[in-house]
Amino acid sequence: MLMTEEDKQILQRVVDSLFNDMKRTSRLDVILRAECFDLPADLIGIVELLPPGHFTRQALCDQLNSALKGHGWTGRFGTVD
């Protein structure tokens, strides 16, 4: 499946939406928001790899980028910041 540049930014849009007015977010909030954005199953799987707890933006991005890198998917889905 060929990914467009817009597809590569979908996870970034999820992260941006979570931190519009909050300084921390929970794993559950991230999963629910990812489902609301109708992420592809592979990205939902990445989000579900998050450990339990609450995250600052930087901690969430570090966790997601680590999982993306570990799966070799940074070229496919990009990274988040």
C-alpha positions as CSV (number, residue, x, y, z in Angstrom):
1,M,0.0,0.0,0.0
2,L,1.4,3.3,-1.1
3,M,1.3,6.0,1.7
4,T,0.8,9.7,0.9
5,E,2.4,12.5,2.8
6,E,-1.0,13.2,4.4
7,D,-1.1,9.5,5.6
8,K,2.3,10.0,7.2
9,Q,1.0,13.0,9.2
10,I,-2.1,11.3,10.7
11,L,-0.4,10.2,13.9
12,Q,1.0,13.7,14.3
13,R,-2.5,15.1,14.1
14,V,-3.6,12.8,16.8
15,V,-0.8,14.0,19.1
16,D,-1.5,17.6,18.3
17,S,-5.2,17.2,19.1
18,L,-4.4,15.6,22.5
19,F,-2.2,18.5,23.6
20,N,-4.3,21.4,22.4
21,D,-5.3,22.3,25.9
22,M,-3.7,19.6,28.2
23,K,-0.2,19.2,29.5
24,R,-0.6,15.4,30.1
25,T,-2.7,12.6,28.7
26,S,-3.4,9.1,29.6
27,R,-2.9,5.9,27.6
28,L,-6.7,5.5,27.3
29,D,-7.1,9.0,26.0
30,V,-4.5,8.3,23.3
31,I,-6.2,5.0,22.3
32,L,-9.6,6.6,22.1
33,R,-8.4,9.6,20.1
34,A,-6.5,7.3,17.7
35,E,-9.8,5.3,17.1
36,C,-11.7,8.6,16.6
37,F,-9.2,9.5,13.9
38,D,-9.8,6.1,12.3
39,L,-6.1,5.2,12.2
40,P,-5.0,2.3,10.1
41,A,-4.8,-1.0,12.1
42,D,-1.0,-0.9,12.1
43,L,-1.0,2.5,13.9
44,I,-3.7,1.4,16.3
45,G,-1.3,-1.5,17.2
46,I,1.5,1.0,17.8
47,V,-0.7,3.1,20.1
48,E,-1.8,0.0,22.0
49,L,1.8,-0.7,22.8
50,L,1.9,2.3,25.1
51,P,2.5,1.4,28.7
52,P,-0.1,2.3,31.3
53,G,0.1,5.7,32.7
54,H,0.0,9.4,31.9
55,F,2.3,11.1,29.4
56,T,3.6,14.6,28.7
57,R,3.8,15.4,25.0
58,Q,7.6,14.6,24.9
59,A,7.2,11.3,26.7
60,L,4.3,10.2,24.4
61,C,6.3,11.1,21.3
62,D,9.3,9.2,22.6
63,Q,7.2,6.1,23.2
64,L,5.5,6.3,19.8
65,N,8.6,7.0,17.9
66,S,10.4,4.2,19.7
67,A,7.7,1.7,18.7
68,L,7.6,3.0,15.1
69,K,11.4,2.7,14.8
70,G,11.3,-0.8,16.4
71,H,8.8,-2.0,13.8
72,G,10.8,-0.3,11.0
73,W,7.8,1.9,10.1
74,T,9.3,5.4,10.3
75,G,9.6,5.5,6.5
76,R,6.0,4.4,6.2
77,F,4.3,6.5,8.9
78,G,6.9,9.1,9.8
79,T,7.6,10.2,13.3
80,V,5.8,12.5,15.7
81,D,7.0,15.5,17.8
